Amino acid sequence: MNPSTSSFRQLDSDKETNACSIDLVRSACRGENDKSDKPEKDGLTRGMLVVNADDFGRDHLTTEKILDCCTAGTVSSVSAMVFMEDSERAAGLGRERKIEVGLHLNFTTPFSASGCCSRLLDHQNRLSRYLLRHRFAPLIFHPGLVRSFDYVFEAQMEEFHKLYGTAPAKIDGHHHMHLCANVRWQRQIPSGILVRRNFSFERGEKSLSNRLYRKRVDRSLARRYQLVDFFFSLPPLVPAGRLRRIYSLAKQFVVELETHPVNSEEYQYLTGSEILSQTREIRIAPPSAVPHRKRVASGDYQ
C-alpha cells in the first residue's frame, strides 16, 4: 500500500477520524495561535512581492526547476499538488529546505500517484469532465457535483496535512478552479486563510463585463478570506515595461506573481541576474508576511 494514498482507501470506513483531521486543518487555516494573524500596529501595509511557483510535486522535472528558483532566492513560496507522482518527494524536500508551501487544489488534471483509491479518481474524473467541458462551466454551480467537490477537496486537504505536517500557507487552484462556483458557494476553503484572487488587469485590457465579474468575485472572497492587492502571471516577459509596472506596484501594495519554472523562458529569467536587478528595491516575501487587513486594493490599475 502506498503511504501517500493509504488514508484515502479508508475514507468510507473511518469517517470520524477523517472529520477530526479536517477540523484540525481548518482550525490551523483560520490561524489559531498564529502570530501572523495580528495586524500591523500602524495599520499600514508595506509593499511586497510574493513570487509563487505553481505545481510543486507534479513531477520530478517540475519540482527540480522550482527548487532551483527557490535556491536562487527569486521564488518565495510554492503551491503544492498532492496525489501526484512526485508529491511525496517534493514534500520531503520542502520540509527540509523550510520552503513556505500552499495547496494547489486540483480538480482537473488526473492524479498520477500510484495507489490512489478508485473512488477518489472517479470523483475527480467527474469534476474534470464538467469543468473542462466549456469555458463557462466553472461559473455555473452544479448541484449534482456537490458530494464530488466535497470528497476531492477534503481528500487533498488531509493529504497535504499528512505530507507537510501543517495546514497550507495559502490556497489556490490548478487552472484557477478554486474560484469555480461550486468551491465558492459550498464554502469549502476555511475562512481566514490567504486565497488567490482573480488576475489583475490594466483598465481597458479586458472587457467591462469581464472586469466587473472578476471584481464581484474578489469582493466576495475578501469578505471571507485574506487577499493580496494585485495578482499577475510572470509571463509575458516582454515588453519589459509590463514587469516594471508590476514591480513598481509592489513598492506600495502586496503583489503576487505566479510562475511555472518548468517553462524554460520563466526558468531562465528566474535563475538569471535580470530579476534581481529589477527587484533590488522590492521586498520579496512569503505568504506568511502578508498582513491581515480589512481592505485590499480593487485589483485594477492604470
C-alpha positions as CSV (number, residue, x, y, z in Angstrom):
1,M,0.0,0.0,0.0
2,N,1.4,3.4,-1.0
3,P,1.7,5.5,2.2
4,S,0.8,8.7,0.2
5,T,-2.7,7.4,-0.5
6,S,-3.4,4.8,2.1
7,S,-5.6,7.2,4.2
8,F,-8.0,7.6,1.2
9,R,-8.5,3.8,1.0
10,Q,-10.1,4.3,4.4
11,L,-12.3,7.4,3.9
12,D,-15.5,5.5,3.8
13,S,-14.8,3.3,6.8
14,D,-13.2,5.9,9.0
15,K,-15.3,9.0,8.6
16,E,-14.9,10.1,12.3
17,T,-11.1,10.1,12.0
18,N,-11.3,11.9,8.7
19,A,-13.7,14.6,10.1
20,C,-11.4,15.1,13.0
21,S,-8.3,15.6,10.8
22,I,-10.2,18.0,8.5
23,D,-11.3,20.0,11.6
24,L,-7.7,20.3,12.7
25,V,-6.6,21.5,9.3
26,R,-9.5,24.1,9.2
27,S,-8.5,25.4,12.6
28,A,-4.9,25.8,11.6
29,C,-6.0,27.6,8.4
30,R,-8.0,30.1,10.4
31,G,-4.8,31.0,12.1
32,E,-5.4,29.9,15.6
33,N,-2.3,30.6,17.8
34,D,-0.7,32.1,14.7
35,K,1.2,35.3,15.3
36,S,0.9,36.2,11.6
37,D,-2.8,36.9,12.2
38,K,-2.1,40.1,14.1
39,P,-2.5,43.3,12.1
40,E,0.4,45.7,11.7
41,K,0.4,48.2,14.6
42,D,0.3,51.3,12.4
43,G,-2.5,49.8,10.2
44,L,-0.4,50.4,7.1
45,T,0.9,47.8,4.7
46,R,4.4,47.9,3.4
47,G,4.7,46.8,-0.2
48,M,5.9,43.4,-1.0
49,L,6.2,40.9,-3.8
50,V,5.1,37.2,-3.3
51,V,6.7,35.2,-6.1
52,N,4.8,31.8,-6.1
53,A,5.8,28.8,-8.2
54,D,2.8,26.5,-9.0
55,D,2.7,22.7,-9.5
56,F,5.3,21.7,-6.9
57,G,5.3,17.9,-6.8
58,R,3.5,17.4,-10.1
59,D,6.5,15.5,-11.5
60,H,10.3,15.3,-10.9
61,L,11.3,17.9,-13.5
62,T,8.8,20.5,-12.3
63,T,9.9,20.0,-8.7
64,E,13.6,20.4,-9.5
65,K,13.0,23.5,-11.6
66,I,11.1,25.1,-8.7
67,L,13.8,24.2,-6.2
68,D,16.4,25.8,-8.4
69,C,14.5,29.1,-8.3
70,C,14.0,28.8,-4.5
71,T,17.7,28.4,-4.1
72,A,18.3,31.5,-6.3
73,G,16.1,33.5,-4.0
74,T,13.6,34.6,-6.7
75,V,10.7,32.3,-5.6
76,S,9.4,33.0,-2.1
77,S,6.7,30.3,-1.9
78,V,5.3,27.3,-3.8
79,S,1.9,25.8,-4.4
80,A,2.0,22.0,-3.9
81,M,-0.1,19.4,-5.8
82,V,-0.9,16.2,-3.8
83,F,-1.6,12.7,-5.1
84,M,0.8,13.4,-8.0
85,E,3.8,11.3,-8.9
86,D,6.4,13.5,-7.2
87,S,4.2,14.8,-4.3
88,E,5.9,12.8,-1.5
89,R,9.5,13.5,-2.6
90,A,8.6,17.2,-3.1
91,A,7.1,17.4,0.4
92,G,10.2,16.0,2.0
93,L,12.4,18.5,0.2
94,G,10.1,21.3,1.0
95,R,10.2,20.5,4.7
96,E,13.9,20.0,4.6
97,R,14.5,23.4,3.0
98,K,11.8,25.2,5.0
99,I,10.0,26.4,1.9
100,E,6.6,28.0,2.5
101,V,4.1,25.8,0.9
102,G,0.4,26.4,-0.1
103,L,-2.1,23.9,-1.5
104,H,-2.7,23.9,-5.3
105,L,-6.2,22.4,-5.5
106,N,-6.5,20.1,-8.4
107,F,-9.9,19.2,-9.8
108,T,-8.9,18.9,-13.5
109,T,-5.6,17.1,-14.0
110,P,-5.7,13.3,-13.2
111,F,-4.0,12.3,-10.0
112,S,-0.8,10.4,-11.0
113,A,0.5,8.9,-7.8
114,S,0.4,5.2,-7.6
115,G,-2.1,3.6,-5.4
116,C,-4.8,6.4,-5.4
117,C,-8.1,4.8,-4.5
118,S,-10.6,4.3,-7.3
119,R,-13.3,6.3,-5.6
120,L,-11.1,9.4,-5.4
121,L,-10.1,9.0,-9.1
122,D,-13.8,8.6,-10.1
123,H,-14.9,11.7,-8.2
124,Q,-12.1,13.8,-9.7
125,N,-12.9,12.5,-13.2
126,R,-16.5,13.6,-12.8
127,L,-15.3,17.1,-11.8
128,S,-12.8,17.3,-14.6
129,R,-15.3,16.3,-17.3
130,Y,-17.7,19.0,-16.1
131,L,-15.2,21.9,-15.5
132,L,-13.4,21.4,-18.8
133,R,-16.5,20.9,-20.9
134,H,-16.7,24.6,-21.9
135,R,-15.2,27.9,-20.8
136,F,-18.3,28.9,-18.8
137,A,-18.7,25.7,-16.9
138,P,-16.7,26.8,-13.8
139,L,-19.0,29.8,-13.5
140,I,-22.1,27.6,-13.0
141,F,-23.0,25.9,-9.8
142,H,-23.7,22.2,-10.3
143,P,-25.8,20.7,-7.5
144,G,-25.2,17.2,-8.7
145,L,-21.5,17.5,-8.1
146,V,-21.6,18.8,-4.5
147,R,-20.5,15.5,-3.0
148,S,-17.7,15.0,-5.5
149,F,-16.3,18.5,-4.8
150,D,-16.5,17.9,-1.0
151,Y,-14.8,14.5,-1.4
152,V,-12.0,15.6,-3.6
153,F,-11.4,18.8,-1.7
154,E,-11.2,17.2,1.7
155,A,-9.0,14.4,0.4
156,Q,-6.5,17.0,-0.8
157,M,-6.6,19.0,2.4
158,E,-6.0,15.9,4.5
159,E,-3.2,14.6,2.2
160,F,-1.5,18.0,2.4
161,H,-1.6,17.9,6.2
162,K,-0.2,14.4,6.2
163,L,2.7,15.2,3.8
164,Y,3.7,18.6,5.3
165,G,2.6,18.2,8.9
166,T,0.8,21.6,8.8
167,A,-2.0,23.5,7.2
168,P,-1.3,25.2,3.8
169,A,0.1,28.7,3.9
170,K,-2.3,29.7,1.2
171,I,-4.8,28.1,-1.2
172,D,-5.0,28.5,-4.9
173,G,-6.1,26.2,-7.7
174,H,-4.8,24.3,-10.8
175,H,-6.3,26.1,-13.7
176,H,-7.6,28.6,-11.1
177,M,-10.5,26.2,-10.3
178,H,-10.5,27.2,-6.6
179,L,-12.6,30.1,-8.0
180,C,-15.2,27.9,-9.6
181,A,-18.8,28.4,-8.5
182,N,-19.1,25.1,-6.5
183,V,-16.0,25.7,-4.4
184,R,-17.1,29.3,-3.6
185,W,-20.7,28.6,-2.9
186,Q,-20.0,25.4,-0.9
187,R,-17.5,27.4,1.2
188,Q,-15.1,24.6,1.2
189,I,-12.0,26.7,1.9
190,P,-11.6,27.6,5.6
191,S,-12.2,31.2,6.4
192,G,-9.3,33.5,7.2
193,I,-6.7,31.8,5.0
194,L,-4.9,33.6,2.2
195,V,-6.6,32.7,-1.1
196,R,-5.5,33.6,-4.6
197,R,-7.7,36.3,-6.2
198,N,-8.5,36.8,-9.9
199,F,-5.9,38.2,-12.2
200,S,-5.4,41.9,-12.2
201,F,-5.6,43.9,-15.4
202,E,-4.9,47.4,-16.7
203,R,-8.1,49.4,-17.3
204,G,-9.3,48.6,-20.8
205,E,-7.2,45.4,-21.0
206,K,-10.3,43.2,-20.6
207,S,-14.0,43.9,-21.4
208,L,-16.0,45.8,-18.9
209,S,-18.3,42.8,-18.2
210,N,-15.2,40.6,-17.6
211,R,-13.7,43.0,-15.2
212,L,-16.9,43.6,-13.3
213,Y,-17.4,39.8,-12.9
214,R,-13.9,39.4,-11.5
215,K,-14.3,42.3,-9.2
216,R,-17.6,40.9,-7.8
217,V,-15.9,37.6,-7.1
218,D,-12.9,39.2,-5.5
219,R,-15.2,41.3,-3.2
220,S,-17.0,38.1,-2.2
221,L,-13.6,36.4,-1.5
222,A,-12.4,39.4,0.6
223,R,-15.3,39.1,3.0
224,R,-14.2,35.6,4.0
225,Y,-10.5,35.3,3.1
226,Q,-7.3,37.2,3.0
227,L,-6.3,38.5,-0.4
228,V,-3.3,40.3,-1.9
229,D,-3.9,43.6,-3.6
230,F,-2.8,42.5,-7.1
231,F,-2.2,39.2,-8.8
232,F,-0.3,38.7,-12.1
233,S,1.3,36.0,-14.1
234,L,5.0,36.3,-14.7
235,P,4.8,35.9,-18.5
236,P,4.7,37.6,-20.9
237,L,8.2,38.8,-20.2
238,V,8.1,41.3,-23.0
239,P,7.5,44.1,-23.3
240,A,9.8,44.9,-20.4
241,G,7.7,47.8,-19.3
242,R,5.0,45.4,-18.1
243,L,7.1,43.8,-15.4
244,R,8.5,47.2,-14.4
245,R,4.9,48.4,-13.8
246,I,4.2,45.3,-11.7
247,Y,7.3,45.7,-9.7
248,S,6.5,49.4,-9.2
249,L,3.1,48.4,-7.7
250,A,4.9,46.1,-5.3
251,K,6.7,49.1,-3.7
252,Q,3.3,50.2,-2.3
253,F,1.0,47.2,-2.4
254,V,1.0,43.5,-1.8
255,V,1.5,41.8,-5.2
256,E,1.5,38.1,-6.0
257,L,3.4,36.9,-9.1
258,E,2.5,33.4,-10.4
259,T,5.2,31.4,-12.2
260,H,5.8,28.0,-13.7
261,P,9.5,27.5,-13.7
262,V,9.2,24.3,-15.7
263,N,8.7,26.6,-18.7
264,S,12.2,27.4,-20.0
265,E,11.7,31.1,-20.5
266,E,10.5,31.6,-17.0
267,Y,13.2,29.4,-15.5
268,Q,15.9,31.3,-17.3
269,Y,14.6,34.6,-16.1
270,L,14.2,33.5,-12.5
271,T,17.7,32.0,-12.3
272,G,19.3,34.9,-14.1
273,S,20.5,38.2,-12.9
274,E,17.9,40.4,-14.5
275,I,15.1,39.8,-12.0
276,L,17.5,40.5,-9.1
277,S,18.4,43.9,-10.5
278,Q,14.8,44.8,-11.3
279,T,13.6,43.9,-7.8
280,R,16.5,45.2,-5.7
281,E,14.3,47.8,-4.1
282,I,11.4,45.5,-3.5
283,R,10.8,43.1,-0.6
284,I,10.3,39.6,-2.0
285,A,8.4,37.8,0.8
286,P,6.5,34.6,1.5
287,P,2.7,34.5,2.1
288,S,3.2,34.5,5.9
289,A,4.5,38.0,5.6
290,V,1.2,39.3,4.1
291,P,-0.6,41.2,6.9
292,H,-4.2,40.6,7.7
293,R,-6.2,43.6,6.6
294,K,-9.9,44.5,6.3
295,R,-9.5,46.2,2.9
296,V,-7.4,45.4,-0.2
297,A,-7.0,47.2,-3.5
298,S,-9.6,46.7,-6.2
299,G,-7.2,44.8,-8.5
300,D,-7.4,47.2,-11.4
301,Y,-4.6,49.5,-12.1
302,Q,-3.6,52.2,-14.6
